[in-house]
Amino acid sequence: MKKLLLSLTLIIITAGAFAQQDTVWRRGGLIAINFTQVSLTNWAAGGQNSISGNGIINYFANYKRGKNVWDNNLDLGYGMLIQGSDKARKSDDKIDFSSKYGREAFSHWYYSALFNFRSQFTPGYNYPNDSTVISNFLAPAYITFALGMDYKPNPHFSLFISPAAVRWTIVNDKDLSNAGAFGVDSGEVVETEAGALLKASLNVDLAKNINLSSTVDLFSNYLKDPQNIDVNWQLLLSVKISKYFSASLSTQLIYDDNTTLTFYKSDNTTVDHTGPGVQFKEVLGIGFSYKFAGVSVK
């Protein structure tokens, strides 16, 4: 009996130790704050005084235990610009949270479920007109839920393929909703789309002090014009200069068939046409940064 109890005790201890070693959290990210200031006095070449600043927070927390994986990523950005005597204008505004759970099916492939939320912090205006709001917090907001397969050959790359995805577009602003902005029916708050989603993610160190993080989302709406693929491609390149200083380049390319843009002629004042088009944003900064990473085993 004593030998049996001792054997059971050793088995429990061994199993507990194995479970602790098999449960791993990998966490890391980047916090960057960049400022630029230009002051001109009697400057013959011309120009305007300006002050700008932007902040970036990119954080990931990935969990693995046995056949189960759970990847989480939060991407935040905000920036302001004051030029000459103009009022402060927003230059960057982003909220993007993604969470994906998977259970191993076979080599490097996982049955997976994905949740994604995208929106912004503050109202946006069609400058120089700063009295008409063209976007706001939760106007728009995009919520996506998808079921599919995830290919993860290593900790740095993921390819998620879903033939069963639902995306809700939220326009929680009365004026924008009444105008039918961002593809919702006039007066409605939510537009529902069902379709297919492909999401590729990469996070890799190109060198000791250079990190590249990029995601590409492709969505096709089965219910309307499935040939018109919505694209959201984001990239963040960070270069560590010293312990607390770095340079970062953030870009985002969007094509959404439901977003109407205004295109101007060469004089930049006369409207040429309206309709969907490619949106592109680039933010380059040098300033304070703090990069962190860690692995915890439980």
Protein Blocks (a to p, Z undefined) as FASTA:
>chain_A
ZZmmmmmmmmmmmmmmmmmmmpccdddddddddddddddehifngpaddddddddddddd
dddehjbccddddddddddddehjbccddfbdcddddddddddfbghiacdddddddddf
bdcdddfbfkbcfbdehiacdddddddddddfbfkbccdddfbdcddddddbfklmmnop
ghiaehiabdcdddddddddddddfbfklccdddddddddfkgokllccddddddddddf
blmbccdddddddddfkbccddddfkomacfbgcddddddddddddddddddddddZZ
